[in-house]
Amino acid sequence: MQRVERDEIIIRKAIVHILDCDSGFMKTSNALLDLGPDLNEFLRGHIFRLIDSDDTKQCKFSEDLSPVCSMLEELNEKEEEQFIEVSKVLAENLFDIMCESVEIPPADFIVASFQVESQVHLALLKMNYKDSYIHLQVDEAQNDIVKQHIMPSTGARLTEAVIINLETMDIRLAERRYEIKEEKINYLSERFLMCHTDLAPKRKFNILTRVINDISNKYDSADVKKKLETKSRLQKEFEENQKFNVSEIGDKIFGDDTQKREAFDEKMERYDMQYDNFSVVKESTVKKLEKQVIVTDTGIEITIPMEEYNTKDNVVITREPDGTATITIKNIEGVVVK
């Protein structure tokens, strides 16, 4: 899904089912929700936060195995009764899996269809309960305190949710691992959806930067300038292309050094990322590219804005005859001690 603005999301239908696996209680609904302005904003906000995130995974159904995929391929979203019945089957299938674990949190399960431009999507929002306490007036002489379940607030980010493009069957997924039958699994992708998951963009970016830093620190030893140039090249690559093509990055950063390039390819292959071409939607994900951070063996830490490093001559790194490095910062007009 391309970058989407919040106001472009149009909620079409929604229904909620109760999946309280803690008490073994399930209650499916036979009617759609009345989509007033407040509920529209509530659903739109949660859907937007899932779309506008680098923490969600891209997934593909295992078409021959996934009953969810088969069900949604046959779904006519415009038909209200069919939409309700499909949502109930999805809720029942999910509830059966949830009841196999004491760790999986109970939830209200919202199934909502929404439109972005001409494409219709389905959102499966698992609104995990949080416990809250309220006072209850029993009679004129007595008050009591009772515990109640509440859904995530409007501003909360859901940790378990699915968005499915009903045309392409592409999936965006937020999930957590829970123990089922003494094994920690991603039950939403592995048991419920039966889909192949990719790493989230934020996770890919962190892996890529860590691998590049590790290789630079290993092979460039005390050559501070080379280490800084490596990160500078990565930042320039992103600025030019607004995405990360792993193979091209390997060529541009390590292409002239066979040993480094082989190490890079080996590590990327270990994460099955050697042919990845991914982008990010949040500026905060790539914020670490905005600065160079140097930590010396004596514990001195220097932070250099990338723009300062790339465009000006105020930071000079000199390699001394004894193998050590000298860092000179010029043209300082004032300092602030933090």
N, C-alpha and C positions, 0 to 999 in steps of 0.2 A: 504494500500500500504506500502511495506517495504521501508526501507531507500534507497533512490535513489540518485545517483550522477548525476550532471548536464549533463555530456557527455553521459549518458545512454539514455537520452531522444532523440528520433528520430522523427522529425516532418514529417508527411506523407502528409497531405492536410490542406489547410486553405482557408477561405473565409471571407470577411468583409462586413457588412451591416451597413447603417447609420440609427441610431435611435435618431433623434433630436426631442424629445417630447416637448421641449420648443416652437418650431415653428410649431409643428404638422407635421413635414416633415420626411418621411421614404423613404429610397432608398435601395432596395435589389439588390445584385449583381447576375449576371448570369454566372460568371466565377471565377475559383479558383485563388488565389494569386500566383504570380510567386515567388517561394521560393528560393531566392538567399541567399548567405551567411549571409548578414546583417539581413534580415528578419527572417531567421532561428534562429539566435542568439537572436533576439528580442523576439520571441515567446518562445524559449527554456528558456530564463531567467525568463520570467513571470510565466511560468508553474512550473519551478523549485522552485521559491520562494513560490508558493502556496503549493507545495508538502512538501517542507522543512520548515514547519511552524507548531507551536503548537497553532496557533490562528484559524485554519480552523476546521470546524465541520465535524464529520462523520454522514452521513445520509443514510436513506433507503427510496426508493419510496413507496408511498401508491399505490400499483400496481393496485388495482381495480378502483382507482380514477384518476391516473395521465396519461393524454394523452401523456406527454413527454416520460414516461416509455414505453408505448405501441409503440410509434413511433420509439424509439431507439432499442427496441427489434426486430423490423422488418428491421432495417437499415442494408444494406450491405455496409459497409464503403468503400469497394474496388470499388464500382460502382460510378463513378464521378458524373453522372447526379442525381442519387438518393441522394448522399451526399449534392449536391447543393440544391435540392428541400427541403430536410429535414431541412437544415440550414435556408432556407427562411421561412419555417413554424414556426420554433423556434423563429426567429426574429420577425415575425408578432405577435405571441402570447405574446412575451415579450413587444413589443411596445404598444399593446392594454392596458396592465396593467400599463405601465409607464405613459400613457396619462391620467390615472385616478388621478394622483397626481401632484401637483405643486412642490413638494419637490424632487422627484426622478430626478437625474441628467441625461441629455442627454448623449449619448455615441456612439462610434463606437463599434459594436458587432462582435467580431471575433469568428468564430467557427473553431476549429482546431482539427484534429485527430493526435495522436502521439502514439509512441510505446515505451514501456519499456520492454526489453527482448522480450518475445513472446506475451505479452498482449497489446491490443490496447485500448486506452482511448480517450475520447472526452473532449476537453476543451472548455467551453463557457466563453469567456473573455469579460466582460463589461468594455470597456476602457472609463471611465467617462471623459468628456471634462474638460479641464482647459482653462480659457480665457487668451489670450495673445494679444499683440498689435504689429503691424509691420508698417513700413512706406511704402507708395505706391506712386510711381511717376506717377502723372496724366498726365502731359505733361512737356515740357521743363521749364515752368515757375512756376509750382505748384507741391508741394508734399502734401500728405495727410497721416493721421494715421487711420488705420482700425483695428477692433477687429477680431480675428480669434480663432477658437477652435483648441486646440492641445490635443493629446492623452497623457496618462501618459508616462513618460520617461522610458528608459530601466531599470534603477535602482529602479523605484518606486514599491511599493507593492500594488497590486490591492485590493480594498475593496469589490468588487462585482465580483465573479467569481465562476465557477463550474467545477469540474473535475469528469468525470463519467467513471468507468471501464465498457467497453462495453461487457465484458464477465460475470462479477458478478453483474453488475448494482449498485455497491457500489459508494457512492458519497462523495467527499470532497467539502466543501462549505465555501466560504467567503461571508458574507452578512451584510447589515445594515438595520435598521428599518426606515421606512418612513411612513408618515401619508397618508392614503387612506380613503376617506370618514369619516374623523374625528376620525380615529383609527390608532394608530401606530402599524404596523405589519412588520414582516419579509416577504416581498412580494415574494422574490425569492423562499424561501422554501414553504411558505403557498399557494401562488397563482400560481406561474409559474411552479415549479417542482412538487408541491404537495408531499412533502416527510416528513418523521419523522426525526427531527434533534436531535443530541446528543450535549452535551456541548463540547467545544473545550478543548483539553488536558491542555492548559495553564490555562483555567478557572477552570478545575477540580483540578489541582494542587493547585491553590490559595485557593479554597474552602477547600480542605483537610488540608492544613497547617493552615489556619485560624481557623478551627474547633478544631484541636488539640491544638493550642495555647490557644484558648478561654477556653477549658476544663481544661487545665493545670493551667492557671491563676486563674480560678474559684475555683478549688478544692485543689490546692496545696498551695494556699495563699502565705505565706512568705517563703515557702520551695524552695529556689532558686535552690538547687541541683537537686530536683525532676524535676523542669521545664526544666533545661538544659538536664537532662537525657532523657526526653521525646523527645526533638528535635534530640538528638544524636541517639536515636533508629530509628527514621524515616530516618535519613541520612544513617545509616548503612543498613537499609532495602533496600533503593534504590541502594546503592553501590553493594549489593549482588545480587539483582534481575534485576536491570535496568528497573524496572516498579513498578507500585503502585497497589497492590491488596488490595482493601479497607478493606475487611473482615479480611484478614490476618494481616493487619496493626493494626486493632482494637484489635485483639487477642494479638499481641505481645506488644503493647504499653499499653493497658488498660485491658488486659485479667484478671489480678489478682485483679481488683477493679470493683466490680459489678456496682457501682454508675456511675463511669466514663464511663464504657463500654456502659451502657444503654443510657447515654447522647450522646455518640459518635454515636451509632446506630440511635438514634432519629434524630440527625442533618443530618446524611448522607442520611437517608430515606427522609428527607424533600427536599433534592436536587435530589432524585432518584438515588443516587450513592452507595447505600449500598452493591451492588454486582458488582461494577465496577472493572475492571482490565485494567488499561490504561498505556500507555508508552508515553514518550516525545521524540522529535527528536532534540531539540536544548538544548545545555548545558546551555545557558543563562536562560532558563525557570526554572531550578532547582538551579540557582546560590545562592539563599538565603539559601540553605542547607549547603553551604560551611562555614558558620560562625554562631556563637551564638552572639546575641546582647542583652545586659542587660541594661535596663533603670531603675534607682532607683527612689524612691518616691521624692528624692531631685533633680532629673534632671540629675544626673551623668549617662553618657552612656559609656558602656564598650563593645568593640567588640573583640571576641575571635575566631580565626580561628578554625574550627571544628577539623582539624587534630591535632592542639595543644591541644585541649580539650580531644580528644579521646586517644591520644598516649603518652602524657607526664603528669608529675605531677607538672607543673609550675603554675597551677591555683587550689587553695585550697579554698573550701567553707565550713565555719564552722557555725553551728547553735548555737547561744548563748543562755544561760539560760533564758534570758528575751524575747525570741522569735524572736529576730532580727538575721540577718545574717552578717557574716564577709567574705569578699572576699580578699584572699591574692594572689598576683602575685609574683612568685619567680624567681630567676636566671635572673634578668634583667641586661643586659650588657650595654645597651644604650637606649635612647628614642629620638624620634623626635616629636616636637610640631607642629601640623598642624593648 
